[in-house]
């Protein structure tokens, strides 16, 4: 699928890629990076609209008038008895979007909701949680938690330079349940691209990502059984979701 692609555009979606590049360092040299304030500003403005009742839903810094008709990840979680679960770790969870979008669902259960994020989102997330009295704990270092019962990795692992190392660190926390969502995969060999985000932010924001071979990706979840998989409800069809449970 990606063998000869130099620039890939998906109609009616901000996902656009250039590449492939020979390695992560080469892709980094050809991108601006993740830390642009434009990303945080866009997400913050969108999430504040949800918190202030001006919007029903936020995704990737864009507001929507209604919740999505289908969200497979939430549908599976709704089948859980979350009252019996002690913690959820939302990796790369932004400013707590998943919790905030589905606040009435999550707040009905007594568990710890943790968001792992980079520095700028971590600081702003703590500020928003305090301002709006949200029971969301923001962390910036995985080592600050000993274990966790449920891990959510939604549209995040592809942006880790060493994603396999990070998966091992997650598995060391001994989660019972792992959810992957909105993850780009292919049946080709794994490649590295740059996501272009053309005209999506107030300034140019581009960053590297992996588009991995699907079998190679699934094989990293050692000791876990794949219970179900799905195509993303929000992205092109090669974006996948998976539910793993510890064997």
N, C-alpha and C positions, 0 to 999 in steps of 0.2 A: 504493500500500500504506500509506503513512504520512500521506496528506493530512489526515485528520481525527483522527489519533491524539493524544490528550492524555496518556494513560498506557497503556503497552503491557507486558503480562506474558506471558512464555513459560512454560508449565507445566513443572514439574520442572527449571527452570533458573534460576540467580540473575540472569539478564539481564532487567532491567526498565528502561523508559525513560519519561521525561516530556518533553513538548515537542510539536512543534518550537519552537525559539527563533529570534528574528530574527537573532541573530549570536552569535559565540563569547563576547563580553563579557556578553551577557544570560544565556547559559547558565552562565557562571562565577559570576555573581551569585546564581544559583539552585542552586548546588552547594557542597559543602564543599572540593573539591579533591582532588588526588592524593596529597598528602604525609602523610596520616594515618599515625601509627605502627601503627595497627591492621592496615593492609595488610601492612606489612613483617613484623610479628609473626606473622601468620597464615601467610605464605609461609615464613618462617624455620622455624617449628615443623614445618611439613609437610615441608620439604626435609631437615631434620635427621632425621626419621623414615626417610626413604629412605636417607640416608647411614649411619644406624645399623642398617639392616637390619630396621626395624620395619614398613616399608611397601615395596611394589614400585614405586610410581608416585605422582607429585604433579602436579596441574594446578590453577592458580589458587588455591593454598593449601589444596587438598583432597587427601587421601590416598586411594589405591585399593589393593586387595589384589593386583591383577594389572595388567600392562601392557594397554593397550587392544587389542582384537582387531584394529582397523584404525587405522593412522596413515599417511595418504597421504604426508605430507611425509617421514617416515622411510623409507617404502618406496622413494620416488624416490631419496633420498640413498644408500640401500643399493645401488642400481644403479650408483652412481658408483665410480670408482677413486679413493677419497679419498687413497690413498698419493701420488698425483700432484698433489694440491691443496695449496697452501701456507697458506691461511687461510680461516676462516669467521668472519663477523661476525654475531652474533645480536643484533639491535636490540630493546631492551626485553626482554631474556632473563631478567629477574628475578635470581635468585641462581644462575643456571646450570642451571635445571630441565631443559632439553632434553638437555644434556650428561649431567647426573647420572642422569636417567631411563634414558638409553640409553648409559651409561658403557662397557659392554663393547663396544659398537659403535664409539663415537668414539675410545676409547683405543687401538684397534688400528691407528690411522693416525697418522702423524707430521706434523701440521699445527698451526697456531696457532689456538686457539679463543678468540674475543674476544666479550665481552658489553658492549654499550653500555647504560648505565642512568643514572637520575637519582641525585643525591648519596647518599641514604640507602641505596639498594640497592647502589650502587657500593662504599660503605664496608663494608657487611655482607658483600657478595660477596667482597671481598678477604680479609676475616677468615676466612670459611668455606673459601675456596680454600686459604689457608695452613694452617688447622687440619687439613684433610682431605687435604692434598697433592694438590690438583686442578690440572691444567694448564690453568686457565681464566684468561685475562687480562681484568680488568675495567677499563673506561674510562668516563669521563663526558663526553668531548668528542670528536666525530667528527674534529676536526682533528688529533688525536694520531696518526692512522694515515694513511699515504700512499696505499695502495691495498689492495684485498682481492679475493679470487677468488670467494667465495660469500657472498651476503648473505641472511639469513633475517629476515623481517619478519612475525612471528606475533602476531596480536592486539595490534598496537601502533600502526600508522599512523593508525588512526581517532581516537587520542587526542592527536595533534599538532594544535595550533591552525592552523599553516601547514604542512599535510602536503605540499603540492605543492613548497614550497621545500625541505623535507627530502628528498623524492625526488630533486630535482636535486642536492643535496649527496651523496646516495648514488651517483648516476650518475657524479658527478665522481671517485669512487674507482675507476671503471672495472671493476666486477665482471663476471666472465664469466657468472655464474649468479645470478639473483634469485628467491627463493621468497617468496611471500605466502601466509599461511595464517590462517584464522579471522578474515576481514575482512568486516564487514557492508556490503552493497551493495544497491541497489535499481534498478528500471527507471524510477523517478520522478526528479524533480529532487533534487539534493543538499540535505540538511537537517542541522540541528544539534539534537541531543537532549542530555539528561542521563541518564547511567546511574545507576540508583538502588541496586542491590545490596541490596535489602531483606532484612534478617535474615541477611546473609552474613558481616559482620564484627562485632566486639565493640562497635562504635559506628557511628553513621551515617557512611557514606562514599559520596559521590556526586561525579560528575565529568562534564564535557562530552565529547561525541564527535561525529564526523561519520558520517552514513550517506549515502555518496556514490552518485551515479549510476554504474552499472557501466561504461558506455562512457567517461564522463569520466575515471574512475579509470584504466582501462587505457591511455588515450591519453597519460598522463603519462610512460609508460616509453618515451620516445623512443630509437630506436636499438636496441630489443630486440624479439625475436620471441617471441610467446606460444606456448609449446610444448604446454602442457596446463593444464586447469583442473578444479576439483572442488568439490563442496559440502563444508563442514567436517564432519569426523568427530565433532565434539563439541558443535556448536552448532545453532541453528535453520538451516533450509535456505538462508536468504538470506545466511549467512556463507560466503564463498568462499575458495578457494585457487587460486593461479596459479604457474606455473613459466615464467620468462622467461630467454632466453639472448641474449647480445649478438650482433647481426647481423654 
